[in-house]
Amino acid sequence: MRFAEAWRVALDALRANRLRSGLTMLGVVIGVAAVVVLVAIGTGAKQEVESQVQGLGSNLLLVVPGKVSFGNAPTVSPMTMTDVDTVARIAGGRDRLTATLSSGETVRAGVNSKFTSVLGVLETTPTVFTRALAQGTYVSRSDVDTGRRVAVLGYGVAQKLFGDRDPVGLQMDVAGVRFRVVGVFAKLGQSLGVDRDDEVHIPITAAQRLLGTARVDALAIKAADATRLDLLSAQVTGELTHRHPGTEFSAVTQDQILGVLGKVLGVLTGVLAAIAGVSLLVGGVGVSNIMLVSVRERTREIGLRKAVGARTRDVTVQFLIEAVLLTTIGGITGLALGIGAAYLVAALSPVPAAITWWAITLAFGVSAAVGIIFGVVPAQRAGRLDPVIALRTE
């Protein structure tokens, strides 16, 4: 039997049992669609995290006390403003460095109040980190030097406290202390799981006075170029360790952050794909069962074909093609549904989704392979039937 003729006969056999063929393909359709959707969500989440980390700025080095790893409790910082001045000289100037002191406090304006993150900062924060203002100005060098009580509000905080009014120049309370609003950040949204619109920036010296401390929680350095990051990291951590014996300091680059998060999200994407792959396995078992039933029902047909000259190989190829057709058509349908569902998820929810060529290739390739693997046994059984016995079958 010619190969083209085998395809035609296989298509005719599937069309003759449309309902059964459709139900058999359903498991493959669901499996392929699930693989595409879940891999798209995992890949989209990974790309979103990468863009958010890169969006913080370029050539960044984050310096904190203690060891940076999952599960470790934060170390109380021994750093002070004198450490900031020392590190600024190593970094090449104060304009390449910013420092933070963070706390959760209640802010209030009139009858409106909100619990938010209050960050003590240097005037260099918007140049070290990429952060734009929607209104007003940022904290100035003189504000930091004098500890002036001025504040820059995140977009969400400004909306909560002042509504549609322009807050620049108005008064507000931070932990019961009066501050004047000098600026409002542009709307930014979520970044690495943190609402960047839900924060208030004040001069770090004013924050130290407000909280009754002299500490600095963390430093961020913007290197002149990426090639200097490793050398700068060693110099800064070495100097801080020398100044504070007994305290370990960690310096983390954006690439290191992306490496850790990338591994976590990569494993998550793989797990999601494996879970979805179980549906393909179940669909393959269904294909095998239906093909075995088909062989039993068409025993007389097989006997007649072999009696008029069909070889064992011809019958085997015909039934194998039927199995591959079932899973291939199911795979194409599943791909279409999966891609549509992924775009729908991305459009109607905050969950990102990104379609990748390898996920489509993998899902379609596996669906075709399922047809071959699970169609072999039924096809071999059909090919081995004795024509005399097959023709006697009622």
C-alpha positions in Angstrom: 0.0 0.0 0.0 1.3 3.4 -0.9 2.0 5.8 1.9 -0.5 8.4 0.5 -3.2 5.8 0.3 -2.5 4.8 3.9 -3.1 8.4 4.9 -6.4 8.6 3.0 -7.6 5.3 4.5 -6.6 6.5 8.0 -8.5 9.8 7.5 -11.6 7.9 6.3 -11.5 5.7 9.4 -11.3 8.7 11.7 -14.2 10.5 9.9 -16.3 7.4 10.1 -16.1 7.6 13.9 -16.1 11.4 14.5 -17.4 11.4 18.0 -15.0 8.7 19.2 -12.1 10.4 17.5 -13.0 13.7 19.0 -13.3 12.3 22.5 -10.0 10.4 22.1 -8.2 13.6 21.0 -9.6 15.5 24.0 -7.0 14.3 26.4 -4.2 15.4 24.0 -5.9 18.7 23.4 -6.1 19.4 27.1 -2.5 18.3 27.7 -1.0 20.4 24.9 -3.0 23.5 25.9 -2.0 23.1 29.5 1.7 22.8 28.6 1.5 25.9 26.5 -0.4 28.0 29.0 1.6 27.0 32.1 5.0 27.4 30.4 3.8 30.8 29.0 2.9 31.9 32.5 6.2 30.7 34.0 8.2 32.3 31.2 6.2 35.6 31.5 6.8 35.8 35.2 10.5 35.3 34.7 10.7 38.0 32.0 8.7 40.3 34.2 11.0 39.9 37.2 14.1 40.4 34.9 12.6 43.6 33.5 11.8 44.9 37.0 15.3 44.2 38.2 16.8 45.9 35.2 14.4 48.7 35.6 15.9 49.7 38.9 18.9 51.1 37.1 22.1 49.8 35.5 25.5 48.7 37.0 24.0 48.6 40.5 25.7 47.2 43.6 23.6 46.6 46.7 25.5 46.5 50.0 23.9 45.1 53.2 25.1 43.8 56.5 24.9 40.0 56.9 24.7 37.2 54.3 22.1 37.5 51.5 20.3 34.2 51.2 16.8 32.8 51.5 15.8 32.0 55.1 18.4 34.2 56.8 17.1 36.7 59.3 18.2 40.3 58.6 21.3 41.6 60.4 21.0 44.8 62.4 23.1 47.3 60.6 26.2 48.9 62.3 26.6 51.3 59.4 26.4 55.1 60.0 26.7 58.2 57.9 30.5 58.2 58.3 30.5 54.8 56.5 28.4 56.5 53.7 31.1 59.1 53.3 33.9 56.5 53.2 32.1 54.3 50.7 31.3 57.4 48.6 35.1 58.1 48.2 35.6 54.5 47.1 32.7 54.6 44.6 34.1 57.8 43.0 31.8 60.4 44.6 28.6 60.9 46.5 26.6 61.1 43.3 27.3 57.4 42.7 25.9 56.3 46.0 22.7 56.3 48.0 21.8 55.1 51.4 18.5 54.0 53.0 17.0 53.7 56.4 13.6 52.0 56.3 10.7 51.7 58.7 6.9 51.1 58.6 5.0 54.2 59.9 1.6 55.7 59.9 1.3 58.9 57.8 -1.6 61.3 58.1 -3.1 64.3 56.4 -6.3 65.7 57.9 -8.7 62.8 58.5 -6.9 60.5 56.1 -4.2 58.1 57.3 -2.2 55.2 55.9 0.4 52.8 57.2 3.2 52.8 54.7 7.0 52.3 54.2 9.0 55.3 55.2 12.5 55.4 53.6 15.2 57.7 54.8 17.3 58.5 51.7 20.0 60.6 50.2 19.4 63.2 47.5 21.1 60.9 44.9 18.4 58.2 45.0 16.7 59.2 41.7 20.0 59.1 39.9 21.3 55.8 41.3 17.9 54.1 40.9 15.7 54.9 37.9 12.8 56.8 39.5 10.8 59.7 37.9 8.7 62.4 39.6 5.2 63.4 38.5 5.1 66.6 40.6 7.4 68.8 42.5 11.1 68.1 43.3 13.1 65.5 45.2 14.9 65.8 48.5 17.9 68.1 48.1 21.5 68.0 49.5 20.7 70.8 51.9 17.6 68.9 53.1 19.8 65.9 54.0 22.6 68.0 55.6 20.1 69.9 57.8 17.7 67.1 58.4 14.8 69.2 57.0 11.4 67.7 57.5 10.3 67.3 53.8 8.8 64.3 52.1 8.3 62.8 48.6 5.2 60.7 48.3 4.6 57.6 46.3 1.6 57.9 43.9 -0.6 55.6 46.0 0.1 57.4 49.2 -0.6 60.8 47.6 -3.9 59.5 46.3 -4.9 58.1 49.7 -3.9 61.2 51.7 -4.8 64.1 49.4 -7.1 62.6 46.7 -7.2 64.8 43.6 -5.6 67.8 45.3 -2.0 68.8 44.5 -0.1 67.8 47.6 3.1 69.7 46.9 3.5 72.4 49.6 0.9 70.9 51.9 1.6 69.5 55.4 1.4 65.9 56.6 2.4 63.9 59.6 4.9 61.0 59.7 4.7 59.1 62.9 3.2 62.2 64.5 5.8 64.6 63.3 4.9 67.3 60.8 6.5 67.2 57.3 6.0 69.3 54.2 5.4 67.5 50.8 7.8 68.6 48.2 7.2 66.0 45.5 5.2 63.1 44.2 6.6 60.1 42.3 5.2 59.0 39.0 3.0 55.9 39.2 5.1 52.8 39.1 3.1 49.8 40.4 4.4 46.5 41.7 8.1 45.7 41.5 9.5 42.4 42.8 6.4 41.9 44.8 6.6 45.3 46.4 4.2 48.2 45.8 6.5 51.0 44.8 3.7 53.5 45.0 3.2 52.8 48.7 6.2 54.5 50.2 7.4 57.9 51.5 10.9 59.3 51.0 12.4 61.7 53.6 16.0 62.8 54.2 17.9 60.1 55.9 19.0 62.5 58.7 15.4 63.4 59.4 14.6 59.6 59.4 17.4 59.0 61.9 16.1 61.7 64.2 12.5 60.5 63.8 13.4 56.9 64.7 16.0 57.7 67.3 18.8 55.9 65.6 22.1 56.7 63.8 22.1 53.5 61.7 22.0 53.2 57.9 20.3 50.0 56.7 21.7 49.6 53.2 23.8 51.2 50.5 23.4 51.2 46.7 26.2 52.1 44.4 26.0 52.9 40.7 29.3 51.8 39.1 30.8 53.7 36.2 30.7 50.5 34.1 29.9 46.8 34.6 33.5 45.7 34.5 34.2 47.5 37.8 31.5 45.8 39.8 33.6 42.9 41.1 36.5 45.1 42.1 34.1 47.7 43.7 32.3 44.9 45.6 35.6 43.7 47.1 36.8 47.2 48.0 33.5 48.2 49.7 32.9 45.0 51.6 36.6 44.9 52.7 36.5 48.5 54.0 33.2 48.0 55.8 34.5 44.8 57.4 37.6 46.6 58.5 35.5 49.4 60.0 33.1 47.0 61.7 35.0 43.8 62.8 32.8 40.9 63.5 30.1 41.9 61.0 29.9 40.3 57.6 28.8 42.4 54.6 27.4 41.3 51.3 27.5 43.1 48.0 25.0 41.8 45.4 24.8 42.8 41.7 21.8 42.8 39.5 23.1 39.8 37.6 23.4 37.8 40.8 19.9 38.7 41.8 18.7 37.7 38.3 20.6 34.4 38.6 19.0 33.4 41.8 15.5 34.4 40.8 16.0 32.9 37.3 16.9 29.5 38.8 13.8 29.6 41.1 11.4 30.6 38.3 13.1 28.2 35.9 12.4 25.3 38.3 8.8 26.5 38.8 8.3 26.6 35.0 9.7 23.1 34.7 7.4 21.8 37.4 4.4 23.4 35.8 5.3 21.9 32.4 5.7 18.4 34.0 2.3 18.6 35.7 0.7 19.6 32.4 2.6 16.8 30.7 0.7 14.2 32.9 -2.4 15.2 30.9 -0.5 14.3 27.7 0.4 10.9 29.2 -3.3 10.3 30.1 -4.3 11.3 26.6 -1.7 8.8 25.2 -3.2 6.0 27.2 -6.6 6.9 25.9 -5.4 6.9 22.3 -3.9 3.4 22.9 -7.1 2.1 24.4 -9.3 3.4 21.6 -6.9 2.1 18.9 -7.1 -1.4 20.5 -10.8 -1.2 20.5 -10.7 -0.1 16.8 -8.5 -3.1 16.0 -11.0 -5.5 17.6 -14.0 -3.8 15.8 -12.3 -3.9 12.4 -10.9 -7.4 12.5 -12.9 -8.6 9.5 -11.7 -5.5 7.5 -8.1 -6.3 8.4 -8.6 -9.9 7.4 -10.1 -8.8 4.0 -7.2 -6.4 3.4 -4.7 -9.1 4.1 -6.6 -11.6 2.0 -6.4 -9.4 -1.1 -2.7 -8.8 -0.7 -2.0 -6.2 2.0 1.2 -7.0 3.9 1.6 -7.0 7.6 3.7 -3.8 7.3 0.9 -2.1 5.4 -1.7 -2.8 8.0 0.7 -1.8 10.8 1.5 1.5 9.1 -2.2 2.3 8.5 -3.1 1.9 12.2 0.0 3.7 13.3 -0.9 6.6 11.0 -4.4 6.7 12.5 -2.9 7.1 16.0 -0.4 9.8 14.9 -3.2 11.7 13.1 -5.3 11.6 16.3 -2.6 13.1 18.4 -1.3 15.5 15.7 -4.8 17.0 15.1 -5.3 17.1 18.9 -1.9 18.8 19.3 -2.7 21.5 16.7 -6.0 22.1 18.3 -4.4 22.2 21.8 -1.7 24.7 20.5 -4.4 27.0 19.2 -6.4 26.8 22.5 -3.2 27.2 24.6 -2.0 30.3 22.8 -5.4 31.9 22.9 -5.8 31.1 26.6 -2.3 32.5 27.4 -3.1 35.8 25.6 -6.4 35.9 27.5 -4.7 35.4 30.8 -2.2 38.1 30.1 -5.0 40.5 29.0 -7.5 39.9 31.8 -5.3 39.3 34.8 -2.1 40.7 36.3 -0.4 37.4 35.6 2.1 37.9 32.8 2.3 35.3 30.0 4.9 35.0 27.2 4.6 32.5 24.3 7.9 30.9 23.5 8.8 28.9 20.4 10.4 26.1 22.4 7.2 25.5 24.4 5.2 25.3 21.2 7.7 22.9 19.6 7.9 20.8 22.7 4.2 20.5 23.1 3.5 19.6 19.5 6.5 17.3 19.3 5.4 15.4 22.4 1.9 15.1 21.1 3.1 13.5 17.9 5.5 11.3 19.8 2.6 10.2 22.1 0.7 9.0 18.9 3.8 7.0 17.8 4.6 5.5 21.2 1.0 4.6 22.2 0.0 3.6 18.7 2.7 1.0 18.2 1.1 -1.9 20.2 -2.4 -1.6 18.6 -0.8 -1.2 15.1 1.4 -4.3 15.7 -1.6 -6.3 16.9 -3.5 -5.4 13.8 -0.6 -6.3 11.5 -0.1 -9.7 13.1 -3.7 -10.9 12.7 -4.1 -14.1 10.8 -6.3 -13.3 7.7 -8.2 -16.6 7.9 -9.0 -16.2 11.6 -9.8 -12.5 11.0 -12.3 -13.3 8.2 -14.1 -15.9 10.5 -14.6 -13.3 13.2 -18.3 -12.1 13.6 
